[in-house]
Amino acid sequence: MIDVVPVTRYVAPLREGGSLPGIVEAGDLGTYVCKFRGAGQGLRVLVAEVIVGELARRIGLQTPRLVALDLSADIARYEADEEVQDLLTASLGINLGVDFLPGSFGFDGDASTEPGVAAKVLWLDAFTANVDRSWRNPNLLLWHGDLWVIDHGAALYFHHAWSGGVTDPARFAAQPWDPSDHVMLGHVESLPAADKEMAGILDASVFAEILSLVPDEWLEPVPGADDADAVRAAYVDFLTARLGTRQWLPGGAT
């Protein structure tokens, strides 16, 4: 599991989007962007953040360190903002912490990007069906001259259909992905090389290692997957099935 650290102080809200993440300080002396379990998007968004963030790390992309932030009632009790206090109270327990990158700034398209890095970003988003890396909202940061990928909660949309039971991995495996609005679409010609590299890095065992990092309490049982380990296995099945096809890859198979 990802490291668990206690929240020691709520610093400020980040009023971006509907989930109202916040800056917090933690017991390891780190500062994190906290994504709250009590936000409207639910726990599966936090699961997607860990899976896709760790996939990014495995394929050589820069992404902030993730931790599990243990939020106690004492932190919520002393928050003056009523909206924030309600969110904190609804989020007691394990939340997601994303390492805060001080001095980073958003990618605006003017900064040069290495074709290999850009193609990996494009490949990752195609593989995970991420719909949230457009020019309007790139979810990319520049920090110390490097490109960092962030905010992956909108990926892996298939799990939102699991309320009635685990669906068929083959459907996700065959689902095409629309790259037309992607911020890195100009690097599509570099995808074949990136795809060849990914084939030598990712497999079912890597997916299982990544799923082992997700906290049990975020893996809500559903029909056909009655406990956290069964839900983990379902994610591994879906990712493995997707990797075995190329209908989702812009340009098709290499």
Backbone bond lengths (Angstrom), bond angles and torsions (degrees), N, CA, C in turn:
res aa  C-N    CA-C-N  psi(-1)  N-CA   C-N-CA  omega(-1)  CA-C   N-CA-C  phi
1 M - - - 1.452 - - 1.522 109.82 -
2 I 1.324 117.01 150.17 1.458 120.18 174.94 1.524 109.14 -60.17
3 D 1.329 117.41 154.52 1.459 121.80 -177.32 1.521 111.36 -58.59
4 V 1.335 116.27 140.24 1.458 121.99 176.77 1.522 108.41 -104.04
5 V 1.328 116.34 125.34 1.461 121.19 177.71 1.525 108.67 -131.14
6 P 1.339 118.19 143.87 1.465 119.84 -179.72 1.522 111.83 -79.41
7 V 1.314 116.29 143.34 1.463 121.34 171.69 1.526 108.06 -75.40
8 T 1.321 117.23 129.12 1.465 120.88 179.06 1.525 112.70 -106.18
9 R 1.346 116.93 -22.85 1.473 118.45 179.30 1.519 109.60 -159.63
10 Y 1.323 114.96 134.24 1.460 120.66 170.92 1.525 106.83 -87.79
11 V 1.342 117.04 125.46 1.466 120.15 -172.14 1.528 111.52 -97.77
12 A 1.323 117.11 -56.51 1.465 119.68 -175.08 1.517 110.01 -164.59
13 P 1.334 118.04 150.95 1.462 120.39 174.82 1.527 111.01 -78.95
14 L 1.323 115.59 152.20 1.458 121.84 169.02 1.516 105.84 -106.62
15 R 1.290 117.52 100.12 1.469 120.60 -172.98 1.522 110.08 -83.14
16 E 1.325 114.38 66.30 1.464 121.99 178.84 1.517 107.92 -126.57
17 G 1.308 117.95 121.23 1.453 121.14 -178.50 1.519 111.05 77.67
18 G 1.312 115.38 -172.47 1.446 120.03 -174.15 1.514 114.96 -92.71
19 S 1.335 118.65 -9.60 1.461 120.09 -172.80 1.525 113.37 -88.53
20 L 1.325 118.17 -12.44 1.464 123.85 178.23 1.539 112.25 52.10
21 P 1.354 117.83 57.33 1.470 118.19 173.48 1.515 109.69 -63.48
22 G 1.314 115.94 163.69 1.459 119.61 -177.91 1.517 111.97 -138.75
23 I 1.329 115.77 156.55 1.458 122.01 173.32 1.523 108.08 -84.92
24 V 1.329 116.55 129.06 1.460 120.83 178.05 1.521 109.60 -132.98
25 E 1.331 114.39 157.86 1.462 121.75 170.29 1.515 108.18 -106.02
26 A 1.339 115.79 148.78 1.462 119.96 -172.86 1.521 111.38 -128.74
27 G 1.331 114.35 170.31 1.452 120.76 -174.78 1.505 115.11 -67.54
28 D 1.323 118.58 -14.56 1.463 121.35 175.68 1.526 111.73 -90.09
29 L 1.331 116.64 11.06 1.470 125.46 -178.82 1.522 112.17 72.10
30 G 1.317 116.99 10.49 1.449 120.70 177.10 1.513 112.41 -86.81
31 T 1.321 115.25 160.57 1.465 122.80 173.73 1.527 107.46 -115.69
32 Y 1.338 115.47 131.25 1.451 120.44 -172.82 1.521 111.62 -132.50
33 V 1.329 114.86 151.77 1.463 120.52 163.14 1.524 105.70 -84.43
34 C 1.327 116.44 118.07 1.459 121.03 -178.71 1.522 109.74 -94.72
35 K 1.334 115.40 126.42 1.464 121.51 173.72 1.525 106.76 -105.34
36 F 1.317 115.96 119.28 1.445 121.35 -164.77 1.521 113.07 -88.86
37 R 1.317 115.04 138.56 1.447 121.52 177.65 1.528 112.08 -66.25
38 G 1.341 116.91 -23.65 1.452 121.27 -178.79 1.517 114.47 -86.65
39 A 1.326 117.42 0.15 1.472 120.52 177.76 1.529 109.69 -70.31
40 G 1.325 115.61 161.77 1.457 120.73 -171.63 1.515 115.46 -62.53
41 Q 1.338 118.38 -23.64 1.466 120.20 -175.42 1.528 113.10 -73.43
42 G 1.333 117.37 -21.48 1.454 120.42 176.71 1.512 114.56 89.21
43 L 1.339 114.82 178.78 1.461 121.52 -173.44 1.523 113.43 -70.44
44 R 1.321 117.78 -27.96 1.462 118.90 -175.33 1.523 112.00 -67.11
45 V 1.309 117.25 -25.00 1.462 120.08 174.40 1.528 109.99 -64.49
46 L 1.322 117.35 -39.26 1.465 120.88 178.55 1.532 110.24 -67.14
47 V 1.328 116.27 -38.05 1.464 119.88 176.80 1.528 110.40 -61.18
48 A 1.327 116.56 -45.54 1.468 120.30 179.18 1.521 111.23 -61.46
49 E 1.329 116.69 -38.56 1.469 120.04 179.03 1.531 110.74 -58.98
50 V 1.313 117.13 -44.05 1.465 120.08 -178.40 1.524 110.45 -69.96
51 I 1.319 117.05 -47.33 1.469 119.44 -176.52 1.525 111.05 -61.33
52 V 1.325 116.76 -50.98 1.468 119.05 -175.10 1.526 110.77 -72.72
53 G 1.332 117.06 -36.31 1.464 119.37 176.28 1.516 111.70 -60.81
54 E 1.333 116.47 -41.80 1.459 119.21 -179.89 1.523 111.72 -74.49
55 L 1.323 117.85 -32.59 1.467 119.35 171.59 1.522 110.17 -60.25
56 A 1.325 116.54 -44.02 1.464 120.36 178.55 1.525 110.60 -57.86
57 R 1.314 116.02 -43.65 1.462 120.07 -179.84 1.527 111.02 -63.18
58 R 1.329 116.46 -41.30 1.461 120.41 -177.37 1.526 112.05 -66.44
59 I 1.315 117.61 -31.08 1.471 118.86 -177.30 1.530 112.21 -93.78
60 G 1.331 116.35 6.18 1.457 119.65 171.55 1.514 115.93 96.90
61 L 1.334 117.50 15.61 1.462 119.96 175.52 1.524 110.06 -92.73
62 Q 1.322 115.47 150.20 1.453 120.80 175.94 1.526 109.38 -80.71
63 T 1.325 116.30 129.05 1.461 121.49 177.45 1.519 107.93 -150.28
64 P 1.327 118.36 145.43 1.465 119.35 -175.88 1.524 112.62 -63.54
65 R 1.327 115.07 150.35 1.462 121.14 175.49 1.528 109.84 -62.33
66 L 1.327 115.05 142.67 1.456 121.49 179.10 1.524 110.12 -111.95
67 V 1.322 116.15 141.48 1.455 122.30 175.06 1.521 108.71 -135.91
68 A 1.326 115.39 164.72 1.459 121.72 171.44 1.529 107.31 -96.85
69 L 1.312 116.60 119.74 1.464 122.06 -177.39 1.519 109.60 -97.16
70 D 1.325 116.15 118.38 1.461 121.84 -179.82 1.530 108.50 -88.98
71 L 1.316 115.69 110.02 1.461 122.22 -175.40 1.523 109.58 -100.71
72 S 1.333 116.23 122.66 1.466 121.40 -178.98 1.523 111.02 -99.12
73 A 1.329 115.63 163.84 1.467 120.89 179.98 1.516 111.99 -64.03
74 D 1.326 118.35 -27.14 1.466 120.51 -179.71 1.522 112.01 -62.17
75 I 1.331 117.08 -35.01 1.468 120.46 179.89 1.526 109.57 -66.45
76 A 1.314 117.03 -42.76 1.465 120.92 -178.97 1.523 111.66 -68.47
77 R 1.312 116.97 -35.37 1.463 121.66 -172.37 1.531 112.23 -60.67
78 Y 1.321 117.00 -32.79 1.460 119.92 -173.15 1.532 113.37 -102.72
79 E 1.328 117.52 16.04 1.468 121.28 176.99 1.519 109.67 -89.36
80 A 1.353 116.36 124.72 1.469 120.94 -174.56 1.523 113.19 -78.37
81 D 1.325 117.74 -33.55 1.461 121.37 -178.21 1.527 109.07 -70.84
82 E 1.322 117.20 120.06 1.463 121.03 -173.76 1.529 111.86 -63.78
83 E 1.338 116.67 -40.77 1.464 119.74 179.51 1.513 111.04 -62.74
84 V 1.341 116.50 -44.70 1.461 120.83 179.58 1.523 110.02 -66.80
85 Q 1.329 117.64 -41.12 1.464 120.15 179.45 1.523 111.39 -60.06
86 D 1.342 116.91 -41.07 1.460 120.11 177.63 1.530 110.89 -61.81
87 L 1.339 116.45 -41.80 1.453 120.23 179.72 1.528 110.91 -65.53
88 L 1.328 117.08 -43.01 1.459 120.62 179.41 1.525 110.89 -63.81
89 T 1.318 116.60 -42.92 1.460 120.50 -179.74 1.524 111.35 -63.06
90 A 1.324 116.24 -35.01 1.470 120.72 178.76 1.527 112.46 -78.11
91 S 1.332 116.76 -4.94 1.468 120.43 -172.44 1.522 112.67 -120.40
92 L 1.326 117.51 21.46 1.462 119.68 178.85 1.522 109.62 -62.48
93 G 1.322 115.68 139.37 1.460 120.69 -176.12 1.520 111.02 110.00
94 I 1.327 115.90 -146.02 1.458 121.57 -171.70 1.521 111.09 -91.00
95 N 1.335 115.79 120.86 1.457 124.53 176.21 1.530 108.82 -118.14
96 L 1.310 116.85 175.81 1.461 120.62 -179.71 1.521 110.28 -98.70
97 G 1.328 116.29 131.46 1.450 122.07 174.02 1.511 111.32 -112.29
98 V 1.324 116.42 129.58 1.462 123.14 178.45 1.520 107.23 -112.79
99 D 1.305 117.30 122.25 1.463 121.52 -175.90 1.525 110.65 -52.24
100 F 1.322 116.50 126.68 1.459 121.83 -179.70 1.525 109.30 -76.67
101 L 1.330 116.77 131.17 1.464 122.26 -178.55 1.522 109.02 -105.94
102 P 1.327 118.11 91.86 1.464 119.95 -175.31 1.517 111.92 -65.26
103 G 1.317 116.54 133.33 1.456 121.13 178.73 1.506 114.68 85.20
104 S 1.320 117.88 1.17 1.466 119.74 176.76 1.522 109.47 -73.96
105 F 1.321 115.77 159.59 1.466 118.99 176.77 1.523 109.38 -142.21
106 G 1.315 115.34 157.07 1.448 121.03 -173.75 1.512 113.63 -69.69
107 F 1.307 116.07 146.41 1.457 123.58 176.57 1.523 108.98 -72.13
108 D 1.337 116.89 127.20 1.466 119.81 -177.04 1.522 113.75 -118.08
109 G 1.331 117.37 5.76 1.456 120.57 178.40 1.504 114.21 92.57
110 D 1.328 117.61 -17.41 1.454 119.84 179.54 1.525 112.15 -81.69
111 A 1.330 116.37 -24.99 1.461 120.23 -179.93 1.526 109.63 -74.75
112 S 1.320 115.73 140.90 1.457 119.89 178.88 1.525 109.30 -73.57
113 T 1.313 116.18 146.07 1.462 122.36 -179.68 1.515 108.86 -130.58
114 E 1.332 116.13 131.18 1.451 119.46 177.98 1.533 109.51 -61.62
115 P 1.332 117.96 133.16 1.467 119.74 -178.24 1.522 113.51 -54.77
116 G 1.331 117.07 -38.11 1.460 119.62 -179.69 1.512 112.41 -64.82
117 V 1.332 116.76 -40.52 1.462 121.10 178.50 1.523 109.90 -68.19
118 A 1.316 116.87 -46.54 1.461 121.01 -179.71 1.530 111.10 -59.91
119 A 1.327 117.19 -40.24 1.462 120.53 -179.97 1.524 111.18 -67.02
120 K 1.323 117.15 -34.76 1.463 119.73 176.72 1.529 111.09 -65.83
121 V 1.328 116.64 -39.37 1.464 120.01 176.56 1.522 109.93 -61.61
122 L 1.314 116.01 -45.75 1.465 121.06 179.84 1.529 110.50 -62.93
123 W 1.320 117.21 -42.99 1.465 121.39 179.50 1.525 110.41 -63.17
124 L 1.323 117.07 -46.98 1.463 121.17 -179.24 1.526 111.23 -57.73
125 D 1.322 116.52 -45.20 1.460 119.80 -177.71 1.518 111.72 -69.63
126 A 1.326 117.33 -34.20 1.456 119.53 175.53 1.527 110.62 -67.25
127 F 1.308 117.14 -43.82 1.461 121.37 -178.45 1.527 111.93 -63.87
128 T 1.322 116.78 -39.50 1.470 120.64 -176.43 1.525 112.68 -96.73
129 A 1.330 116.79 4.50 1.471 122.15 179.69 1.524 111.26 56.16
130 N 1.311 115.94 44.00 1.469 120.88 178.50 1.529 109.58 -78.36
131 V 1.317 116.36 122.92 1.472 120.87 -177.94 1.523 111.52 -102.08
132 D 1.326 117.17 10.37 1.468 119.59 -169.80 1.524 111.91 -123.98
133 R 1.344 116.26 54.26 1.473 120.11 173.88 1.524 108.19 -140.63
134 S 1.308 116.07 54.25 1.457 121.50 -177.40 1.523 110.01 -94.97
135 W 1.325 116.36 174.11 1.461 120.08 174.64 1.524 111.36 -62.58
136 R 1.321 116.84 -30.38 1.466 119.93 178.45 1.520 111.74 -69.82
137 N 1.325 115.87 -29.83 1.459 120.97 -175.88 1.530 108.41 -150.14
138 P 1.347 117.01 79.55 1.472 119.16 -171.58 1.525 114.76 -68.07
139 N 1.341 118.03 -27.13 1.464 120.89 -175.01 1.526 111.27 52.41
140 L 1.318 114.05 44.39 1.461 122.96 175.83 1.520 108.02 -132.18
141 L 1.322 115.71 140.15 1.457 120.99 176.59 1.525 109.64 -121.32
142 L 1.320 115.35 151.56 1.464 122.02 169.87 1.521 107.50 -109.29
143 W 1.322 115.24 125.77 1.465 120.71 -177.06 1.519 108.18 -144.94
144 H 1.345 115.48 121.87 1.469 121.65 -177.18 1.531 111.60 52.63
145 G 1.320 115.83 37.29 1.456 121.03 175.45 1.512 115.35 83.50
146 D 1.342 117.70 -2.84 1.462 121.20 -178.52 1.520 111.10 -107.27
147 L 1.323 115.72 153.57 1.455 121.96 175.87 1.526 108.96 -89.75
148 W 1.340 116.15 130.13 1.466 122.15 -179.43 1.521 109.08 -120.57
149 V 1.343 116.42 134.49 1.466 120.90 178.52 1.532 108.93 -96.44
150 I 1.326 116.22 137.17 1.461 121.59 -178.27 1.529 109.71 -139.66
151 D 1.328 115.46 169.22 1.472 124.15 168.60 1.524 112.96 58.81
152 H 1.329 114.76 84.01 1.462 120.40 -176.37 1.524 113.12 -116.32
153 G 1.313 116.87 18.51 1.452 119.94 -176.88 1.509 114.70 -65.74
154 A 1.336 117.84 -21.01 1.467 120.87 -179.02 1.524 112.76 -85.31
155 A 1.325 117.85 -3.33 1.463 121.22 179.76 1.534 110.46 -82.89
156 L 1.329 115.92 173.21 1.470 123.02 175.94 1.525 111.59 54.40
157 Y 1.320 115.66 46.42 1.465 120.54 -174.82 1.521 113.19 -60.76
158 F 1.341 118.51 -17.62 1.464 120.80 -175.58 1.524 112.40 -57.96
159 H 1.356 117.30 -30.37 1.470 117.96 -175.41 1.526 112.98 -71.41
160 H 1.318 117.02 -15.27 1.464 118.93 177.34 1.530 111.78 -74.14
161 A 1.314 116.62 -9.85 1.474 120.96 177.26 1.527 111.85 -97.45
162 W 1.318 117.70 9.44 1.461 120.87 -175.19 1.533 114.40 -88.16
163 S 1.300 118.40 0.58 1.467 119.40 -176.33 1.522 111.73 -56.69
164 G 1.328 116.47 -35.85 1.460 120.01 178.52 1.511 113.18 -91.67
165 G 1.313 117.94 1.11 1.458 122.62 -179.19 1.520 111.22 132.45
166 V 1.324 116.05 157.52 1.464 122.02 -179.78 1.527 109.45 -61.17
167 T 1.303 115.53 130.10 1.463 121.27 -178.43 1.532 110.63 -87.21
168 D 1.315 116.94 -174.59 1.470 122.90 -175.01 1.530 110.51 -84.17
169 P 1.345 118.29 119.47 1.467 119.64 178.91 1.519 113.54 -56.82
170 A 1.318 117.72 -28.91 1.466 120.72 -177.43 1.528 111.78 -63.00
171 R 1.314 116.57 -29.47 1.467 119.32 179.37 1.522 110.34 -66.79
172 F 1.310 116.98 -43.16 1.465 120.11 177.70 1.525 110.32 -69.13
173 A 1.320 116.16 -37.78 1.463 119.77 -179.21 1.517 111.78 -59.93
174 A 1.333 116.85 -35.17 1.463 121.02 -176.41 1.521 113.61 -93.97
175 Q 1.317 117.23 -3.74 1.456 120.40 -174.45 1.525 111.09 -72.70
176 P 1.339 119.18 119.64 1.472 120.15 177.40 1.514 111.10 -69.19
177 W 1.308 115.25 163.48 1.466 122.13 -179.26 1.521 107.96 -126.32
178 D 1.314 115.68 133.86 1.464 121.20 -176.54 1.526 110.11 -92.07
179 P 1.335 118.92 112.15 1.457 121.45 -177.86 1.528 113.97 -92.26
180 S 1.321 117.77 3.36 1.464 120.59 -166.38 1.524 113.60 -60.39
181 D 1.328 117.48 -26.91 1.460 120.78 -176.92 1.525 112.36 -106.42
182 H 1.325 117.12 9.48 1.468 120.27 -172.92 1.527 111.15 -76.81
183 V 1.316 115.10 140.72 1.457 120.78 -175.53 1.534 112.39 -65.88
184 M 1.322 118.10 -24.00 1.460 122.38 -178.41 1.529 113.15 -105.58
185 L 1.311 117.93 18.99 1.456 120.78 -176.34 1.524 112.14 -58.93
186 G 1.318 118.30 -28.93 1.458 121.72 -179.76 1.518 113.60 -64.14
187 H 1.330 117.61 -10.22 1.467 120.98 -179.21 1.523 112.03 -106.87
188 V 1.326 117.00 20.58 1.451 120.08 -175.47 1.525 112.37 -62.79
189 E 1.340 117.58 -25.50 1.467 119.33 -179.21 1.529 111.90 -68.26
190 S 1.332 117.37 -18.06 1.468 121.11 178.71 1.524 112.60 -89.03
191 L 1.338 117.78 -0.47 1.465 121.01 -177.09 1.538 113.85 -63.24
192 P 1.344 119.96 -41.16 1.466 118.24 -178.79 1.527 113.04 -55.90
193 A 1.326 117.69 -41.97 1.460 120.08 179.28 1.525 110.79 -66.36
194 A 1.334 116.43 -41.08 1.460 120.19 178.77 1.530 110.13 -64.03
195 D 1.334 116.87 -42.20 1.458 120.70 -178.66 1.526 110.69 -63.45
196 K 1.296 116.86 -40.45 1.462 120.35 178.26 1.524 110.67 -62.63
197 E 1.335 116.31 -40.03 1.464 119.94 179.03 1.530 110.86 -66.21
198 M 1.339 117.07 -42.93 1.457 119.95 -178.47 1.523 112.32 -62.22
199 A 1.337 116.55 -33.63 1.458 120.85 -179.70 1.521 111.76 -61.43
200 G 1.323 117.23 -25.22 1.453 120.87 178.85 1.515 113.93 -92.99
201 I 1.327 117.30 -1.18 1.469 121.17 -176.62 1.522 112.18 -111.21
202 L 1.328 117.02 -44.10 1.458 121.57 -170.91 1.527 111.72 -100.55
203 D 1.327 115.24 142.42 1.461 122.02 171.65 1.520 107.59 -161.91
204 A 1.325 116.73 -176.64 1.463 120.50 -175.82 1.525 112.13 -60.96
205 S 1.320 118.19 -35.01 1.465 119.87 -179.55 1.527 111.34 -67.15
206 V 1.327 117.21 -37.20 1.467 120.41 176.26 1.524 109.86 -66.00
207 F 1.325 117.27 -42.74 1.461 120.26 178.45 1.535 110.51 -60.62
208 A 1.332 117.16 -40.26 1.465 120.41 179.05 1.530 110.77 -64.61
209 E 1.324 117.36 -40.41 1.466 120.32 177.62 1.531 110.76 -61.57
210 I 1.326 116.04 -41.71 1.463 119.91 -179.96 1.522 110.63 -66.03
211 L 1.323 117.76 -43.27 1.466 120.41 179.94 1.518 111.86 -64.92
212 S 1.329 117.73 -26.07 1.464 119.71 178.29 1.520 111.71 -67.03
213 L 1.330 117.40 -16.80 1.459 121.53 179.49 1.524 112.71 -81.44
214 V 1.327 118.19 -15.32 1.463 121.56 -176.21 1.524 109.31 -80.33
215 P 1.328 118.70 128.51 1.470 120.87 179.19 1.522 112.23 -58.75
216 D 1.329 115.98 140.47 1.463 121.10 -179.74 1.520 112.14 -54.31
217 E 1.322 117.16 -41.08 1.463 120.03 -172.03 1.528 113.38 -71.24
218 W 1.323 118.08 -10.73 1.467 120.48 174.33 1.524 111.59 -87.83
219 L 1.323 117.66 -13.57 1.463 121.97 -173.96 1.529 108.33 -96.27
220 E 1.311 115.53 85.35 1.456 121.49 -175.01 1.527 110.43 -71.21
221 P 1.345 117.88 127.81 1.468 120.36 177.54 1.525 111.56 -60.65
222 V 1.317 115.41 144.67 1.463 122.65 175.92 1.524 107.20 -136.85
223 P 1.336 118.26 162.37 1.460 119.33 176.48 1.532 111.27 -54.99
224 G 1.309 115.17 127.76 1.461 120.46 -177.07 1.508 113.65 94.42
225 A 1.324 117.26 -10.36 1.469 122.98 176.11 1.524 106.70 -147.72
226 D 1.335 114.92 89.77 1.458 120.88 -165.25 1.516 115.19 -87.97
227 D 1.321 118.14 -6.11 1.460 119.95 176.93 1.524 108.73 -147.80
228 A 1.339 115.33 176.45 1.468 119.98 -173.83 1.526 111.77 -60.52
229 D 1.329 117.90 -40.03 1.464 119.77 -178.99 1.525 111.47 -65.96
230 A 1.335 116.66 -36.28 1.464 119.39 178.23 1.525 111.11 -68.85
231 V 1.328 116.63 -36.74 1.467 119.65 176.71 1.527 109.75 -66.06
232 R 1.329 116.69 -41.50 1.474 119.90 175.55 1.525 110.46 -56.96
233 A 1.324 116.42 -46.02 1.467 120.36 -179.06 1.526 111.17 -61.56
234 A 1.327 116.67 -35.49 1.467 119.87 178.50 1.526 110.50 -64.64
235 Y 1.321 117.27 -44.11 1.465 119.77 177.27 1.533 110.59 -60.65
236 V 1.329 117.31 -43.15 1.463 120.23 179.35 1.528 109.90 -60.75
237 D 1.328 117.34 -41.98 1.465 120.64 178.50 1.530 111.54 -60.87
238 F 1.335 116.69 -42.98 1.467 120.23 -178.57 1.527 110.75 -66.70
239 L 1.320 117.54 -43.55 1.464 120.41 -179.11 1.532 110.79 -67.81
240 T 1.316 116.65 -39.94 1.464 120.45 179.75 1.527 110.83 -65.63
241 A 1.322 116.35 -41.13 1.467 119.76 177.68 1.526 110.71 -63.41
242 R 1.303 116.76 -41.80 1.472 120.80 179.62 1.526 110.46 -62.57
243 L 1.331 116.05 -42.77 1.465 120.19 -178.43 1.519 111.54 -65.28
244 G 1.325 116.84 -24.25 1.458 120.68 -178.84 1.511 114.38 -81.55
245 T 1.325 118.17 -0.51 1.461 122.09 178.91 1.528 109.11 -126.03
246 R 1.333 115.27 175.85 1.462 118.84 175.15 1.531 111.17 -140.73
247 Q 1.331 119.18 17.16 1.471 120.50 176.51 1.516 111.10 -61.85
248 W 1.315 117.33 -25.80 1.463 122.93 -177.03 1.528 112.62 -83.63
249 L 1.304 117.64 -15.51 1.464 120.54 -174.23 1.522 110.49 -85.34
250 P 1.323 118.98 123.49 1.472 119.63 175.63 1.536 110.70 -54.19
251 G 1.287 116.37 123.80 1.457 120.97 -176.99 1.502 113.34 95.09
252 G 1.357 117.55 -11.75 1.459 120.55 176.05 1.518 112.31 82.94
253 A 1.306 115.74 -161.88 1.451 122.00 -176.00 1.518 111.83 -68.63
254 T 1.327 116.17 148.42 1.463 121.28 176.87 1.525 109.29 -90.33
